[in-house]
Amino acid sequence: MSDPYLQFVNSPPGAAIARQLGLPRPVRLERHRLGDPVIRGRVLLGGSSAPIGSPPMAGGRQAAAGGLLQEIVAVLREAGCELATGNEAPLRELVAQAGMDATVFNGEAPGGQRLKALVFDASTIADSRGLAEMHGFFHGSVRQLERCGRVIVLGTPPADCDSVRQATAQRALEGFTRSLGKELGRGATVQLVLVAPDAGAGLASTLRFLLSPRSAYVSGQVIHVGAPGASAAAVPAQLDWERPQAGRVALVTGASRGIGEAIATTLAREGAHVVGLDVPALADELEQVSTRLGGEALVLDVTAAETPAAIAERFSDGVDVVVHNAGVTRDRTLAKMPAERWSELMDINLSSQERIDEALLAAGAIRPGGRIVCVSSMSGIAGNAGQTNYATSKAGVIGRVQALAGELAGRGATINAVAPGFIETRMTAAMPIPIREAGRRMSSLGQGGEPVDVAETIAWLAHPASGAVNGNVVRVCGQNFLGA
């Protein structure tokens, strides 16, 4: 679906009028195309600079040319990124030891140096005074950030900190990143990645995703990276980052159209054999999608009593990725909502997921390294008038993810959720114009997302190398101002 305002302000006459009238000018977001590098442009890397030899932080995390910098540099090297640093000797030595060349960034140089991403390791900041180093890094570089740039701050989960002062400083990072995301504009995104002690080795898929155009509509998020545990064993030693799902089987419910079709298409692009599932009424559309992708159509109603057993039987030889996307809306204020309207929605959006997962887990069908990804909603976080049933179901999805994460980790698998905001679909196209325009503009990126934005986020969470990402709820909302 087109966004006429976005098209207008990005045309030469529209841009001129918008400047004269002081109108907001959201930019066209850069999105991933097959064959693209992880990022086009220079990445500026920095980190807190407590003296080498100072007491280690949580989990033995060492400051200066330590912290997470070694793991970050390794990811940037493998991703083929162009790197810049300040003139700090320990960091430049670390980069040289990794076999990388890095330009020296000088924000005061005539014309400056354009940057596509700013990455700062704040994981070793031990008290509130140390936050000044983060200010100094970004104050001197943020003006050089290019259109659709990326900002990533890495920290330590406050629960893993060794002192009250350290936990205070690490929690402060969230306020910094969320605020910066609302300042930058021009399609830039800002994220906070909290890395548990000894979990730095699991950063690769997350950093690659957040640096790339795949994360175009994800901003203002706090992402937790923990120890991969048993699921790390399923990651191939020589992972093909273009086709990481090769040889894997994925089930996508609600796959016949909209976001579900985009999810199926994206997973197939990454090499998965996709089994799309939808209701009999959409069998023809589902078959068309499955044929196009070289996949398989499974025509079932997720609410039918026999469906969980039928799914478990189909995947008796195992499934690697399960995406719970099937869902409906049945809007009405609570006082006017009959019991059947409540129950029908709850059965489709929430209870069916419980039954399907229970059947798959009981049958041992989720393979080691398996990924379950559930589609929640911003309504499940912020609530929405006239959607008590829908918001309840989507909040329940979040509850399932958080409650099941520990059990699945023990099985060598993960479970996460995405919570879309305003996405350009048939459903949003049917909204009244004032509501539709408000949905598009009420975010830091000033526009609606596309189904592929949800799909790319799910593909990251379903990635074989994302075993360290478990129990997360990631909003795909352009940093929506509601519930943010």
N, C-alpha and C positions, 0 to 999 in steps of 0.2 A: 504494500500500500504506500502511495506517495505522500510526502509531507510538503504541501504547497509553500508553507512559510519558509521551510529550510531551503527549498529550491530557489525561492525568491531572493532571500538575503545572501545567497551564494552566487547570484548572477551579478554582472557588472552594474546594471542600473539599480537593482535591489540593494546591493552593498552600499552604493552611494546614498540612497535614500535612508537606509538604516543608520548610517553614520550621522547624517544630518539630523535625524530625529532622535538619536540616542537609543535606538531599538536594540534588543539583544540579537547577537549574530552567531548562533551555533554553527559550527563548521561541520562539513561532511566528515564522518569518521573514517579512518583508514581501517580496512578489514583484510583479513588474510586471503591470499590467493595461492593456489597450488604452485609450489616451487619457490615461494618467497623465503628469504632468510628470516631468522628469528627477529631481527630488528635492522632497520636501515638507518644507520647513523651512529654517532659516537656515544658511548656510555661513560659517564663520569662516576668513578668509584671513590668512596671515602669511608672513614670510620672513626669512631672515638679513639682518642690517642693517649689513654692512660699509659704511664711509663712501662716499658718492658721490665718484667721482674716484679711488678706490683702483684698483690695477692690475686689469685684467680677468682673469677666470678662463679656464678652457679654452675654446678657440674664440672668444675675445673676449667671453665671458659676463660681464656687468657686475653688480656687487653692488648692494645696497640696492633702490631702486625700479627694478630691472632684473632680472637673472637670468631666470627664466621667468615672473615675475609679470605682465608685460604680456600674454603669451599665455594665461595662466590666466584673467586677468580677461576677456579677449575671449571665451573659451569660456563662462564663467559668465554673461556678458551675453547671448550668443546663446541660451543654454539657459534664460534667464529665471529665474535663481536669485536668491534673496534673500540679500544679502551683509552681513557684518559684518567689521570689522577692529579692530585695536587703535588707539591714538591716534597712531601714527607718521605724521608729516607726509608723507614721500615716498610711502608706500603710499596714503594717503588722496587725495593729489594724483593719483596714477596712476588710481585708481578714478574720481575726478571727471572726469578727462580722457576716460575711456571712456564718460561719460554715465550712470554708475550712482550710485545712492544707497546708502550703506552706514552702518548703525548702528555706534556705537562700543561695542565689547564691554568690559564691566567685570565680570570674574568675582567681584569682591569686593562687587558691588552686592547689596542685600538681595534674596534669592530668586534671584539670578543671572539669566542669560539662557540659555534652552534653545537648543541647537545641534543640527542634524542632521548636520553634517559639519565636519571640521577639515582644512584643506588648508594644508600648510606647504612653501614653496619653500626647500629646503636646498641647492640646486645651487651656490650661491656660497660655501658654508662651505669655508674654505681650510686649516684645521688643526684639531686635536683640541680646542683651546680654544673654537673657534666652535660646537662641539656644545652648549655651555651655552645658546645661544640657542634651540635646539630644545627643550631641557628646559624652559626658561622658558615657551615658548609653550604646550606641552601641559600642564605642571604647573598653569597657571592656567586651563585650559579643559576638560580632559578630564572633569572631574566634571559638566560641563553637557551632555555628549553624550547625546542621546535614545536610546531603544530602537531597535535596528537602525540605529544611526548609522554614519557612514563616516569613516575617517581615511585621508588620502592624503599621503604625503611624496614630494616630487620631488627627485631628485638628479642628479648627473653620473656617468656610468660611470667607474669607477676607471681603466680603460684609456685614457680620454680626458683624464685630469687632467695638469696641467703639472708637478706636483711630488710627491714622496713624501708630504709632509705632507697635501696635498690628497687624494691617493688614499687615504691612511689614513682621513681623516675621512669621505670618501664611502663607503668600504666599511663603516664603522661603522654607517651608516644601516640596513643590513640587520639587524643584531642588534637595533637599537632597534625596528624595525617588527615583526619576528617576535615579540619579547617582548611588545610592547604588545598585539598581537593575542591573546595568551594571557591577558592581564590583564582585558580590558574586559568580556567577557560581554555579556548582554542582546542578543545578535544583532548586535553591532557587528563590523565588519570593518576590517582595516588593510592597506594596500598600499604598496609602494615602487615608484615609476616612475622609472627612470633614463633621462634624455633626452640623447641625443648632441648635441654642438655643432651649432647651426643646424638642429635638428630640432623646435624648439618649435612650429612651425606645424602639425605632425602630431599634436598632442595631443588634438584635439577628440573623436574617437570614443572614445578611451581614458578620458578624464576623464568623459565622459557615462556610459559604461558603469559605471565604478567608483563613481560617485556614486549611481547609480540602484539600485532594487530588482532590476534584471536581474542584478546581481552578488551576489545574496543568499548564495550558497554558495561564494564565492571570497574567501579571506582568507589573509594571510601571504605574498602573492606578490611576486616581484620581476619587473617587466615592463620590457622594453627598448624604447624608442622611438627609431628611427633616422631618417635622412633618407628621405623617401618616394621620391625618385628618379623614375623614369619612370612609376611607377604613379599618381603624383599627377595625371597628365594625364587619367586616366579618371574623376576625381571631378567630378560635375556642379557648375556654378557655384552653382545654387540647389538644394541637396540637400534632399530631403524626408526628414526624420529619422524620420518615422513609417513610411514605405515606401521605405527606401533601396535595396531590391533591385528596385524596379519596372523592368521591361524587361530584367532579367537572368535567366539560366538557371542552375539549380543541379542538380547530380547528387548524390544522397545514397545511399550503399550501405547495405544492411541497414536499409531504411526501413520495413519492414512492422510493426514493433512496438517497444515500449520506447523507448530513447534515440533510435534512428533515426527512429521516428515523431514524437517530440518535435522533433527537428531539422528534419524536413520541414515540420512544422506551423509552426514559428517562422519559417523562411525564407519560407514561403508567406504568412504574416501580414505579412511585410515586403515583399511584392510580387513575390517571385521566382516564375518558372515552375519548379516542382520536378519533376524526373524521379527517381522513386524506383526503386531497384534492389534485387532480392532473388532468392533461389533459387526454382526451380520449386515446391518443396514449400510455399512461403509465398505462392504467386501470388494466391490468393483474398484473403488479408489485405492484400497489397500493393495490389491493385486497389481494395479498399475505402478504403484511406488515400488513394490517388491521386485517386479519384473525389471524396472529401470535400474535397480541397484544390484541385480543378480542375487537377490536374497530370497526370502521365503515368507509367505503370508500365513498367518494363523488366525482364523476367524473364530473368535470367542467373545462372549460377554463376560467381563471381569467379575460381574456380580453373580453369575450363575453358580450354583452349588458345586457343579462338576468341574468348573474351570481350574481350580488349583491343582487337582489331581491330573487333569489333562496336560497342564503345563509341565508338571513334574515328570510325567511320562514322556513328553516330547523331549525334555532335556535330561533324560535318564543317563546319557553319556556325558553330561556336564554342560555348564554355561559359565561364561567368563564375565559378562556384563549384563546387568538387569537394570533397565531404566523405567521407572514408574512415572509415566507421563499422562496416562489416561485420567481425565477429569472433566467436570462440568460445572456450570454455575446455575443456580436456581434462586435468583435474588428475590427477596421480599423482606420487609421489616418483620421483626420477630412476632409482633402482635398479630400480623396477618399471615403468618407462615403455618400452613397445616402440617400435621405430623408426617404425612407421606412425602412432602417436599423436603423436609429435613432428612428423613431416613434414606430416601433415594440418593441424595447427594452424598451423604456420609458413607454409604455403602460403596459408591463408585470411587470417591476421592481418597478414602482412608481405609475402611475395613477390608476392601479387596486387596490392598497392598499387604496388609497383615496376613491374610489367608494365603496369598501367593508365596510370600517369603517363607512362611512357616512350612508350607508344603515342600518348597525347594530345599530348605535347610534340613528338614526331616529326612528327605531323600538323599542328602549329601550331594546335591546337584551343583552347588556353588563351588567352583574349583578353587584351589589355592591361588591366591592372587586375584580373586574375584572382586568385582566392584558392583555395589548397588548404589544407584543414584536416583533420588526421589525429587519430583518437581513439586515444590511448595509454592508460596506466593508472598508478595509484600503484604497482602491482606492477613496472612498468618502471623505477621510481625506487628503491623500497625493497626490492624482491624479496619473495617470499612462499613459505613452505615448501609443497611439493607443486605448485608452479607454475613450475618451471624453464623449461618450454616457453613458457608464457604470458608470463612476465616477460622472457624473451629476446626474444620477438616484439615486445613493447611497448617495450622499451628500443631495439630496432632501429628502431621507428617514430620515436623521438626522434632517433636517429642520422640517419635520412633527412631529417628536418626541418632539422637543423643543417647537414647537408652540402649540401642543395639550396637553402638560403636565398639564397646568393650568386648562383647561376645564375639563379634565378627573378627576383631583383631586376633583373638585367640584361635580363630579358624584360618588365619592368614588372609583375611579379606577386609574390605572397608565398606563403609556406608556414609554417604554425604548427601546434601540436598542443595538445590538451587532455588532461589526465591525471585522469580522474575517480577519486574515492575511493569511499566507501560511498554508493551511489545506490539509492533504493527502486525495485527492478525485480522482475520475476518470478524472476530468478536469485537475488537476495538474499533474496526471500521464502521460497525453498526451503532456505536455510541453517538449521542447528541454532540454536535460540533463543539459547544463550550466545554463539555466534560473531556472530550477528546483532546482539545488544544491544551487544557490545563494539565492533563496527564503527560503530554509531550514536553511541556515547558518546565514542569516542577522538578527539575533535577539539575545537577551541576553541569551536565552535558547539554541540557536544553533541547532534547529531542527524544523521540521514542526509539526503542531498540528494535532489532530485527530478529526473527526466529533463529537465524544462524548464531546470534550472540549467545542465546541460551544453549544452543547445540555445542558451540565451541567450549563453553564452560563445562558442560557435561563431559565432553571428550577429554578435557584435562583431568577431571575427577575420575574418569574411567580408565585413564592411562595406566599401562603396566608399571610405570615408574612413579605413580602417585600413591604408593603404599604408605607413605608417611603422612598423607592427608586423610584424616579419618574423623568423623563426627562433626564436620564443618557444615555450616549453612551459609552459602555465598549468594549475596543479592546480585542479580543481573538487572540493574535498575538505573545505571548512569548516575549513581549516588542520589537517589530520590530524596527529596526533602522531607518526606513523611516516613517515620520509622527509621530515620537515618542516624 
